[in-house]
């Protein structure tokens, strides 16, 4: 039983490392968007004005808090939860990643269906959250 | 063991779904659909002829290509135009022209036609400023006649006359001119500024911040 647990933990180690790498990438994206938000500028965007449209829409804030800052805190929390590898920590990572994945999905829907504007940085963050959700679910199931 | 893992995962999924649902509801209900219309003072005392703001004999012409629904155009109007007006238009060194494009949607076209009506009254620039101040979400249908009337009144425009002009065939001419000029100069995004000295060929600027614009005007003035 101990050997099996050790084996499962060994299998999950690459997943944990991959999760950390993806969370770091997400942290960078969210950090950039948060900086741009507070600097009062508009993100460099491959799609004409898409980022500015999204950033200046009412959906850019949640209860007065910039969504970019929420993302930054979310990625930081995911990274913090990855510092430990117990069952509880894995479950916390899964919860954070799934919540981030769900909220990213909602925001992507808003961009496409309501704003008719795509923010490439937001899409990149949504991809990070999707990867994190998949990796964290796999880590929970391999405990 | 597997049952425990599955339960933990389901609990995480359920909690995450609850958090996302609450966040989505809060996200949808927050914010303001349109800002209140503010009185315009930026252009007070500056002459306007045929939609061109400033001294008709000013050596440099700055032309801005806009879509009235474009939020970056509104930001440029707030952040760039005040300095431009203060340092170059009021001093008689430059005059401001505008081309109203309407690529974002039907609301853009309706707004541009009413703007043409304001230009007939020598109040185009105040109307643009008032429109940006009350700008709503793109293509959300907020550009109603009621909204346009409120914007026109705030800009000191005769709203009835402007809306009547907007329904006329003549209101299409500035839109056609804007499209033709943008196509000729390869302008495909807004806001885009061009700078020209006298009757010379306009130079398309890649940036729209006040520093870049001031540098471009200074360069033309130095020629």
Interface residues (C-beta under 8 A of the other chain):
Chain A: X42 X48 X49 X52 X53 X56 X57 X58 X59 X61 X62 X63 X64 X67 X87 X91 X94 X95 X98 X99 X101 X102 X103 X105 X106 X107 X110 X114 X115 X116 X117 X137 X140 X141 X143
Chain B: X1 X5 X6 X8 X9 X11 X12 X13 X15 X16 X17 X19 X20 X23 X24 X26 X27 X30 X31 X32 X33 X70 X71 X72 X75 X137 X138 X139 X188 X189 X190
